[in-house]
Amino acid sequence: MKVALLGDQIDNNIRQGQMSYAYNLIKGLQKLGVDMTLLYGDIPSKSNYPFLKKASYRIFHLPFINSTIKDILLNIAASRYDILHVLTNSGLPYGRSKAKKIVTIHDVIIFRHPEYYTEYTLSYLIKDIRKSVKYADAIITISEHSKKDICDVFGCEADKIHVTHLGIDRNIFYKQKGSRFIPDNYILYVGGPHRRKGLSYLLEAFGLIKKSVKHNLVLVDNVGSKYEEYKNDIIRHGLTDRIIIKPCASVKELVNYYSFAEVLIYPSLYEGFGLPPLEAMACECPVISSNNSALKEVYEGVAMLTEPKEIISLANTILKVISDNKIKNTMIEKGLALSMKMSLERLAQTTLETYKKILSPK
């Protein structure tokens, strides 16, 4: 079996969401000995995947190379492989190829909640995702919740969609010992400033309990967010001296933040899976998460689930977890067990089984 993966979208320095999925899957498939090649429009000079073969489907930089011609060339290039797998929500080329085409649709948030996106993003991304679904021989998604949403939005047959839960690399995400990068006690948020992530609700809840706890609230992402859009919220809730912002966090830093946090709060309004809670659990950090979308499917019975818009309930849940060691230790134990179950090896194995089903249909 020869697998081509579209490299242009995934070979960058961002390690969150769909990029983390791509990296973990590729590492897992490599361990299984799968023959993989990254296909690029232009092969980058520096790559996150030096261990993979690379090929370019556009050789000459000519002015007439538009999106249609690129898709034709990509289909021709992909015909040398058994499978062409696009690991992000969009990017599958128009038309057919000798290779079986698979796309991983992580979620359909843009269809369910277009209010979270700009008109510019909506104008091109919705069209591109519809194209990917139309020309895919099979769809992989990351939760049963996302599968149901994909069926509802696109009218797909359920048999076309295969669920493979996300996995993490336990060689990277584990409880750190020794020095901590943030010396004081803190509550952790990982997710960036996107409105869908529910940070405004967390800020309001933290404002209610700020006099009852000595912890700071640490805001973390890896793309350089300064959370300027929440400046007024931070001032209004009297949190100016209680917020620590850690933009551009490396994986090493993120693991340290997880390892020494009192609790991770993940108040997102919608997720196709939600990876930060699983990463935190692997680092023995208890998690409070929203009780909606795929978060409920994946983390019910392990994380403490709450409705993020119910501010008093969210605030009381935070107090409950950080003040009760028995509850916290039980959550840590259950979370660690879940993180060990949802490994990158499991992700890769279920994906490989999907490849085989698609290549050898009954």
Buried (B, 14 or more C-beta within 10 A) or exposed (E): EEBBBBBBBBBBEEBBBBBBBBBBBBBBBBEEEBEBBBBBBEBBEEBBBEEBEBBBBBEEEEEEBEEEEBBBBBBBBBEBBBBBBBBBBBBBBBEEBEBBBBBBBBBBBBBBEEEBBEEEEBEEBBEBBBBBBEBBBBBBBBBBBBBBBBBEBBEBEEEBBBBBBBBBBBEBBBBBEEEBBBEEEBBBBBBBBBEBBBBBBBBBBBBBBBEEBEBBBBBBBBEEBEBEEBEEBBEEBEBEEBBBBBBEBEBEBBBBBBBBBBBBBBBBBBBBBBBBBBBBBBBBBBBBBBBBBBBBBBBEEBBBBBBBBBBEEBBBBBBBBBEEEEBBEEBBBBBBEBBEEBBBBBBBBBBBEBBEEBEEEE
